Amino acid sequence: MAVPGVSARSPILRNHPDAIPTPEGDLSPGVAWHYGDPLGEQRAARRGAVIVDRSDRAVLELAGPDRLTWLHTIVTQDVAGLGDRAAAESLSLDGNGRVEDHFVLTDMDLVTWVDTEHARGEALLEYLSRMVFRSDVTPAARPDLHVLTLIGPAARSGPIADLLEIPADAGVYSAGDLPEVHHEDEPLGFWRIMPPTGEGRELPVVDLVVPDTELELWWAEIVGAGAVEAGVWAQEALRVAAMRPRLGADTDERTIAHEADWIGAPAEYGAVHLEKGCYRGQETVARVHNLGRPPRRLVLLHLDGSADHRPATGDAVSLAGRAIGRVGTVIDHFDLGPIALALVKRSIPADAELTVGEETAARIDPDYYTSDDAVPAGRAAVNRLRGRD
């Protein structure tokens, strides 16, 4: 049941002379951090398209006729009716509603493919295997499959889209077969459209899931079609600018779905379906949504780049010397400079003067700060029953 180990190195990293590996202890081991120009790689995504090796992702296979109805009962997303060649994001929660896993599901030809964080692949596989009981479904690890990510407007039009045979009207979370351009009658993987990323969430994202026998061939074909090679640094910077959290970096052991905006922003891009039940941790999701507010909120921080010490994931976020949250991903963005995601107490105002770590001044980006003055619908109904305004 084991998934690829931390020591595994992608062939793209091994064979590329300019590839700089991710730092020691990074959540994406064994892939390129950048190829010599990390900020230029981010700019290339805005101008055209970049290709990012995300072979660190753990890929699992769920086979069997009961796979979707079974999965529907244990995850937060409504997947019972997930159509063929369709994708979705979902979570697995503990009994108290805290997030344990975040993953992407793609259903193709009577198989559901799951890809998740490298560090969580084995644990997620063990959990899914333990929950099978009498359902006709077989979870298995697929270390032979790799994820590549394309980012930028040219990923959805022109030579790259033509090469991948992606229809112009393909919507977010749609998926399709990769064309048989290398070896006929072999499984060549699939493409899927993911929610847009980058500042303003305007940059299209296309994931490819390909077998190891095709990884370098597809890389070369897509670069030949005009994509710029980019490392995980570029993908992470654009993700943070879009305020999309990452499990294990922007979450901790107490994080609930509402805090990380996985309920949906916009709603159709969420990982939690609010109108379904029957999954572990559902009570917390329903209670927070209907009666209250989460204790923390996700914010985008702009950091003082002149500080001598750069904060790290897990450092405290403080207000007037008092800890009010934790910082998640810290990254340099080509346009915004040093930025970070953080979970802070919900009561902290957007104009608060914050400190991250020992000495780094920080401010909250007000454009991504949503006021929560409105009373939740469930709480409003309770107030009416009690005769309160």
C-alpha positions in Angstrom: 0.0 0.0 0.0 3.0 2.3 0.1 3.1 5.4 -2.0 6.3 6.9 -3.4 8.9 7.8 -0.7 10.4 11.1 0.1 13.7 10.1 -1.6 12.0 9.6 -5.0 13.1 12.1 -7.6 11.2 13.0 -10.7 12.9 12.2 -14.0 12.3 15.8 -15.0 14.4 16.9 -12.0 17.1 14.3 -12.5 17.6 15.0 -16.2 17.2 18.8 -16.4 20.6 20.6 -16.1 19.0 23.8 -14.8 16.6 22.3 -12.3 17.0 23.4 -8.7 15.3 21.0 -6.3 12.8 22.1 -3.7 14.3 22.9 -0.3 14.9 20.2 2.3 11.7 19.6 4.2 9.4 21.1 1.5 6.0 19.7 1.1 6.8 18.8 -2.6 10.0 16.6 -2.4 11.7 15.3 -5.4 10.7 18.0 -8.0 12.1 21.3 -9.3 11.8 24.4 -7.1 12.7 26.5 -10.2 14.9 26.4 -13.3 17.1 29.4 -12.7 14.6 32.3 -12.9 11.7 31.8 -10.4 10.2 35.3 -10.8 10.5 35.2 -14.6 8.7 31.8 -14.5 5.8 33.5 -12.7 5.7 36.3 -15.3 5.6 33.7 -18.1 2.4 32.2 -16.6 0.7 35.6 -17.0 1.9 36.1 -20.6 1.5 32.7 -22.0 1.7 29.3 -20.2 4.1 27.4 -17.9 4.4 23.7 -17.2 5.1 22.6 -13.6 6.3 19.1 -12.6 4.1 18.0 -9.6 5.2 14.4 -9.5 5.3 14.6 -5.7 1.5 14.2 -5.7 0.3 10.8 -4.5 -2.1 9.2 -6.9 -4.6 6.6 -5.8 -7.0 4.4 -7.8 -10.5 3.5 -6.8 -12.0 0.7 -8.9 -15.3 -1.1 -8.6 -19.0 -0.4 -9.3 -19.7 1.0 -5.8 -16.8 3.5 -5.8 -18.8 6.7 -6.0 -21.8 5.8 -3.8 -19.3 4.5 -1.2 -17.1 7.5 -1.4 -20.1 9.8 -1.1 -20.7 8.5 2.4 -17.3 9.3 3.8 -16.1 12.5 2.1 -17.5 16.1 2.2 -18.2 16.4 -1.5 -21.4 15.2 -3.3 -19.9 12.6 -5.6 -22.7 10.1 -5.9 -23.7 11.5 -9.2 -20.2 12.6 -10.4 -20.3 12.1 -14.1 -17.8 10.3 -16.3 -14.9 12.6 -17.2 -15.7 15.0 -14.3 -13.6 16.1 -11.3 -14.2 17.6 -7.9 -12.3 18.6 -4.8 -13.1 17.1 -1.4 -12.0 16.8 2.2 -11.9 14.0 4.8 -12.6 15.2 8.3 -12.1 13.8 11.7 -15.0 13.3 14.1 -14.7 16.9 15.4 -14.9 18.3 11.9 -11.1 19.1 11.6 -9.6 18.7 8.2 -7.4 15.6 7.8 -7.1 15.4 4.0 -7.8 17.6 0.9 -7.7 15.8 -2.5 -8.9 16.0 -6.1 -11.2 13.3 -7.6 -11.5 12.5 -11.3 -13.8 9.8 -12.7 -12.7 8.3 -15.9 -14.0 5.1 -17.6 -15.4 3.5 -14.4 -12.3 4.3 -12.3 -12.1 7.2 -9.8 -8.6 8.7 -9.5 -7.6 10.5 -6.3 -4.5 12.7 -6.1 -3.4 14.4 -2.8 -0.4 15.7 -0.9 2.7 13.6 -1.0 2.8 13.4 2.8 -0.8 12.2 3.1 -1.0 9.6 0.3 -0.3 6.6 2.4 -2.5 7.7 5.3 -5.4 8.5 2.9 -5.0 5.1 1.3 -5.1 3.4 4.6 -8.2 5.2 5.7 -10.0 4.5 2.5 -9.1 0.8 2.6 -10.3 0.6 6.2 -13.7 2.1 5.2 -14.5 -0.4 2.4 -16.4 -2.9 4.5 -18.8 -4.7 2.1 -18.7 -2.2 -0.8 -17.4 -3.4 -4.1 -14.5 -1.0 -4.4 -10.7 -1.5 -4.4 -8.4 1.3 -3.4 -4.8 1.1 -4.6 -1.7 3.2 -4.8 -0.5 4.2 -8.3 3.1 5.4 -8.0 3.5 5.0 -11.7 1.2 8.1 -12.4 2.5 11.7 -12.2 0.7 15.1 -12.1 1.8 18.0 -14.4 0.2 21.4 -14.1 -0.2 24.0 -16.9 -0.9 27.6 -15.8 -1.7 30.6 -18.0 -4.0 31.7 -20.8 -2.1 29.8 -23.5 -2.9 26.5 -21.7 -6.5 26.9 -22.9 -5.9 28.1 -26.5 -3.5 27.8 -29.4 -0.9 25.1 -29.9 -1.0 23.7 -26.3 -4.7 23.2 -26.2 -4.7 21.8 -29.7 -1.9 19.3 -28.7 -3.9 18.1 -25.7 -7.2 18.2 -27.6 -9.0 20.2 -25.0 -12.3 21.6 -26.2 -12.6 25.4 -26.1 -15.8 25.2 -24.1 -14.4 22.8 -21.4 -15.5 24.1 -18.0 -13.8 23.9 -14.6 -13.7 20.3 -13.3 -14.3 18.8 -16.7 -11.8 16.1 -17.8 -10.8 14.2 -20.9 -8.5 11.6 -22.4 -5.1 12.6 -23.6 -4.6 11.9 -27.3 -2.7 8.8 -28.4 0.3 10.6 -29.9 3.0 8.4 -28.5 2.0 4.7 -28.2 -1.3 3.4 -29.4 -3.4 1.2 -27.2 -1.6 2.2 -24.0 -3.1 4.2 -21.1 -1.9 7.7 -21.7 -3.6 9.5 -18.9 -6.0 12.4 -18.8 -6.4 16.2 -18.6 -8.7 18.1 -16.2 -9.6 21.8 -15.8 -9.0 23.2 -12.3 -10.1 26.5 -10.8 -8.1 29.5 -12.0 -5.2 30.8 -10.0 -3.0 33.9 -9.6 -3.8 37.4 -8.5 -7.4 38.1 -9.4 -7.9 34.4 -10.1 -7.7 34.9 -13.8 -5.1 32.4 -14.9 -6.4 29.1 -16.3 -5.1 25.9 -14.8 -5.0 22.5 -16.5 -3.7 19.4 -14.7 -2.4 16.3 -16.6 -2.1 12.9 -15.0 0.3 10.7 -17.1 2.1 7.4 -16.6 5.8 7.4 -15.9 6.5 6.0 -19.4 5.0 9.1 -20.9 6.1 11.8 -18.4 9.2 13.1 -20.3 7.6 12.7 -23.7 4.6 14.9 -22.7 6.9 17.4 -21.0 8.9 17.8 -24.2 5.8 18.0 -26.4 4.2 20.7 -24.3 7.4 22.7 -24.0 7.7 22.4 -27.8 4.2 23.8 -28.1 5.3 26.9 -26.3 5.0 26.3 -22.5 7.8 27.7 -20.3 9.3 25.3 -17.8 8.5 26.4 -14.2 9.2 25.1 -10.8 6.9 24.6 -7.8 7.9 28.1 -6.6 5.9 29.7 -9.5 2.9 27.5 -8.8 3.0 28.2 -5.1 3.3 32.0 -5.5 0.3 32.1 -7.9 -1.7 29.9 -5.5 -1.0 32.1 -2.5 -1.9 35.2 -4.6 -5.2 33.5 -5.4 -5.7 32.8 -1.6 -6.1 29.1 -2.1 -4.8 27.2 1.0 -2.6 24.1 0.9 -3.0 21.2 3.4 -0.1 21.0 5.8 1.2 24.5 5.1 -1.8 26.8 5.5 -3.7 24.4 7.9 -2.9 22.9 11.3 -4.3 20.2 13.4 -7.2 22.5 14.5 -8.3 23.7 11.0 -12.0 23.3 10.0 -13.3 23.7 6.5 -14.8 27.1 7.0 -11.6 28.6 8.2 -9.7 27.6 5.0 -12.5 28.8 2.6 -13.0 25.2 1.4 -16.7 25.7 1.7 -16.4 27.6 -1.6 -15.2 30.9 -2.8 -16.9 30.9 -5.3 -19.2 28.1 -4.0 -18.8 26.0 -7.2 -15.1 25.7 -6.4 -15.5 24.4 -2.9 -14.6 21.1 -1.4 -17.6 20.8 0.8 -21.2 20.3 -0.3 -23.5 21.9 2.2 -26.7 20.1 1.2 -25.4 16.5 1.7 -25.0 14.6 4.9 -23.7 11.3 6.0 -20.0 11.9 6.5 -17.7 12.1 9.5 -17.4 15.6 10.9 -20.7 16.8 9.2 -22.1 18.1 12.5 -19.3 20.7 12.9 -19.7 21.9 9.3 -23.5 22.3 9.7 -23.3 24.0 13.1 -20.7 26.6 12.0 -22.6 27.3 8.7 -26.0 27.6 10.3 -25.4 29.0 13.8 -22.1 30.6 14.1 -18.8 31.5 12.6 -15.4 29.8 12.5 -12.9 31.0 15.2 -10.3 31.9 12.6 -10.2 33.3 9.0 -7.8 32.8 6.1 -6.1 36.1 5.1 -3.5 37.2 2.6 -0.6 39.0 4.2 1.8 41.4 2.5 5.2 41.2 4.4 7.9 43.8 4.9 10.6 42.6 2.6 13.3 44.6 4.4 13.2 42.5 7.6 16.4 40.6 8.3 14.6 37.4 9.3 12.1 35.8 6.9 9.2 34.1 8.7 8.5 30.4 8.2 5.4 28.3 8.1 4.0 27.9 11.6 5.4 31.1 13.0 3.1 33.1 15.1 1.1 36.1 13.8 0.9 38.8 16.6 -1.0 42.0 17.3 0.5 44.3 19.9 2.7 41.5 21.2 -0.2 39.0 21.5 -0.3 35.9 19.3 -3.5 35.9 17.2 -2.8 33.3 14.5 -0.2 31.3 12.5 1.4 32.0 9.2 1.2 29.4 6.4 2.9 29.5 3.1 5.5 32.3 2.8 6.6 33.0 -0.8 8.1 35.7 -3.1 5.7 36.9 -5.8 7.0 38.5 -8.9 4.6 41.5 -8.6 3.4 41.6 -5.0 6.7 40.9 -3.4 6.9 38.7 -0.2 3.4 37.4 0.6 1.9 34.8 2.9 -1.3 33.1 3.8 -2.3 33.0 7.5 -5.0 31.9 9.8 -5.9 34.6 12.3 -8.6 35.2 14.8 -11.8 36.2 13.1 -12.2 39.4 15.1 -8.9 40.9 13.7 -9.7 43.9 11.6 -8.4 44.3 8.0 -6.3 47.4 9.0 -4.5 45.7 12.0 -0.8 46.3 12.2 0.6 42.7 12.5 3.9 41.1 13.2 4.9 37.7 11.8 7.6 35.7 13.6 10.1 37.7 15.4 10.1 41.0 13.6 8.4 41.0 10.2 5.7 43.6 9.8 2.7 42.5 7.9 -0.7 43.8 6.7 -3.8 42.1 5.6 -4.8 42.5 1.9 -8.3 44.2 2.3 -9.4 43.0 -1.2 -9.5 39.4 0.1 -11.0 40.2 3.4 -14.7 39.6 3.7 -16.8 41.2 6.4 -19.0 38.8 8.4 -21.4 41.2 9.9 -24.4 39.2 8.6 -26.1 36.9 11.0 -26.0 33.2 9.9 -29.4 32.0 8.7 -29.8 29.4 11.4 -28.9 31.9 14.1 -31.4 34.4 12.7 -34.1 31.8 12.8 -33.3 31.0 16.5 -33.4 34.7 17.3 -36.8 35.1 15.8 -38.1 32.1 17.8 -36.8 33.8 20.9 -38.4 37.1 20.0 -35.1 38.9 19.3 -34.4 41.2 16.4 
